[in-house]
Amino acid sequence: MERKKLHVKKGDIVTVISGQDKGKKGKVLKALPKEGKIIVEGVNVVTKHKKARGPQDQGGIIHQEAPIYSSKVMLFCNNCGTGVRYGVKILADGEKIRYCKKCGETL
């Protein structure tokens, strides 16, 4: 199976551009490149009925984030205040940095 590459990574701040959670902003908690999906904090929250597995493990209804396709999100630029496209610059010391294509700010 071919490995897919995601445009976002764990720890990035992203904004949702389509779907039921459109306009929401959150941090990427986990990236799943094989499926092309990511888990974003506070986005696509589902209810799950969990069975008790012993006296110390409580059952009940829990709320947790489910994966969404990475194509539904854009990197968030604090300077612009919106989701933006980004470019990659290579610095003199060989380090790669991502920058906002709109304002030029480092992401």
Secondary structure by P-SEA (a helix, b strand, c coil): cbbbbbcccccbbbbbccccccccccccccccccccbbbbcccbbbbbbcccccccccccbbbbbbbcccccbbbbbccccccccbbbbbcccbbbbbbbccccccc
